[in-house]
């Protein structure tokens, strides 16, 4: 097999006449209200996808699901996508004008010439994402494309059982979220939280590579370019969560020098021979782009993309009349579809909608009511989101979710502190439609989930029975996740910390239901993690 990298999470995998294109993103309008753009500009490499026999799209985020590219596919192309239950996903793929997609279930196998393609769904219903295991049955070569999918320990073990020898693993290494820079925390807190999140992202990437042990580790799906002048400062701020390849490689050389030697961070047009492991850098793009000169590059890039950004924003003028009634109806429908989860939010959330048609509106998740308010100084609330009224109709019409809007970074937020993260609130906002919320609750129902269990953990201060699932997103926990220096269980997925003996979480409104077995000191069950491997806060 040969892999040609297309920028961001895009890759062209070729083997014996099969040309499999993964997550092609080339739109000049970027993604998420033109808040994100490809870094570096990969538009000259779009022709590399011509002649594709198969295209794989991992999930619905616009930096992976580029409708312009998919609508232009030749009818002969086989389009592969995961079979997700959310109505919004079904509407999204139903609106495509290109080839009808082949929808694959979790662990389902599809044959493409000599390639055996095995799809893996995200282990948690909160994330509708997928990964792809590519096996060349003629040569025995194996490529694992994790892209953004946060697979758990069980899935990693299952991949290794099927494929003891893996040639290439490709995975996201950089943070890609609005926390903490969109929040009005004190600057010192934002900077510290961003540093922890960057390290956590790199440790998660390292954990994947350690578990799968490929001959070549590929750091891709890297940071986007924020080209709108109103957003550009977020990239270069100290509170930025966007890790660049040089930062990752420097960290690896210090923490995991053996892994650093096997790691490549490709640019568009770079090639990797899977059989030999030889990487062939593309000299042309290196004449135009250098991570060391990022501010100058993005300034010029922003000038070139300014018309496309302006077009996206011009398509969303301020509304002519009040949006309050539609806003109240939007949340009333969510309350009706998922009252139990909405009540679990247990908070009053303020939406400060600026511009014509807006107002200061309060969503009371305790009483399941919406009301108009006067302003942040006069109306008590627990969380607040501030946004322009021009962006709200897309959400109220069901064209986008609150989560997708938040990815645009075109908002500001407030909460009482770093540790006040509200998982139930973000679950409701991620769904954003009654159908999606009902489907999410159905997926999350106990009879659909893995039977929960516990593990026995002996520490220097006592012995405990500990739940084996993180209350954040359900990632598997075990004795190896105990950090004796922190005296905490540290989730390997997002670094959430649960202190013993009480199980209190330092990252959000969560608690691990830990049960003391006795008070006598015991030997720690499972090897404690090396300090360099500790996970940090989300």
Buried (B, 14 or more C-beta within 10 A) or exposed (E): BEBBBBBBBBBBBBBEEBBBBBBBBBBBBBBBBBBBBBBBBBBBBBEBBEEBBBBBBBBBBBBBBBBEBBEEBEEEBBBBBBBBBBBBBBBBBEEBEBBEBBBBEBEBEBEBBBBBBBBBBBBBBBBBBBBBBBBBEEBEBBBBBBBBBBBBBEBBEBBBEEBEEBBBBBBBBBBBBBBBBBBEBEEEBBBBBBBBBBBBBBBBBBBBBBBBBBBBBBBBBBBBBBBBEEBBEBBEBEBBBBBBBEBBBEBBEEBBEEBBEBBBBBBBBBBBBBEEBEBEEBEEBEEEBEBEEBEEBBEEBBEEBEEBBEEBBEEBEBBEEBBBEBBBEBBBBBBEBBBEBBBBBEBBBBBBBBBBBBBBBBBBBEEBBBEEBEEBEEBEBBBBBBBBBBBBBBBBEBEBBBBBBBBBBBBBBBBEEBBBBBBBBBBBBBBBBBBBBBBBBEBBEEEEEEEEEBBEBBBEBBBBBBBBBBBBBBBBBBBBBBBEEBBBBBBBBBBBBBBBBEBBBBBBBBEBEBEEBEEEEBEBBBEBBEEEBBBBBB
